[in-house]
Amino acid sequence: MILSLVNVKGGVGKTTTAVNLSATFAASDLKVLLVDLDPQGSASFSLGVQRDDEGATLADVLLGGAPAREAVRASEVPGLDLLAGSIGLAGAELALARKRAPERLFERALKPIRSGYDVVVMDCPPGLSILTLNGLAAATGYILPVVPHDLVHEALDRFFDAWEGLEESLDARPELLGILLNMVDKRTLLTEEMVRQIRKAYGRAVFRSEIPINVRLAEAPAYGMSIFQYERWSPGAHAYRLLGAEVLRRARKARLL
């Protein structure tokens, strides 16, 4: 399975989900590669890669033509490797646009190492930039994390409308594995109402698992750790275990894994 975490909006927990789902999959004895497609490199930072790290990154692969295997590094999580992002990707739009089939660059780069992994998880930047399109074009499935607030329907509709227009031109048909309700604050009536509305509108497309607001989830990245390394018995860790199991069930049902 090659799985993208996408949304047109930022701040919806894509990176937290990418990192902790990857760690969950690795704990299930799967060999996992986490790919950080975001120029901010937050997924890489969340696994202990410092901003000034001089190791090879995805920018060297996509922009410099380096083989992907030279940029892959082991993380502190057993079974989880990382292809790090960096600020070097910030100027990728113009540089990649000059290349042949620019939205397929990562798919081509991944091919030589793909067989070494059971699951590849991609943390995509917000929007539908060329980097996100690379993630979607390479993916066999994708997850849409959302925060239940009053603009979430608009954001979801914008994504689906935009992606519907791009699927055919990209010749890419990744499976929607689910919409993820993230940073859910059950202390407010407004959140409960928005969760109800989203589940009513999108039905089974919404994962049963929800990720609550949890201070440990917010703290873990600063220590370069997944939630399971940082506080394995926290509510956030429990929620990601449940989500990981649900994602794997859906992926197997869809024959992606």
Secondary structure, 3 states (H helix, E strand, C coil): CEEEECCCCCCCCHHHHHHHHHHHHHHCCCCEEEEECCCCCHHHHHCCCCCCCCCCCHHHHHCCCCCHHHHEEECCCCCEEEECCCHHHCCHHHHHHCCCCHHHHHHHHHCCCHHHCCEEEEECCCCCCHHHHHHHHHCCEEEEEECCCCCHHHHHHHHHHHHHHHHHHHCCCCEEEEEEEEEECCCCHHHHHHHHHHHHHHHHHEEEEEEECCHHHHHHHHHCCCHHHHCCCCHHHHHHHHHHHHHHHHHHHCCCC
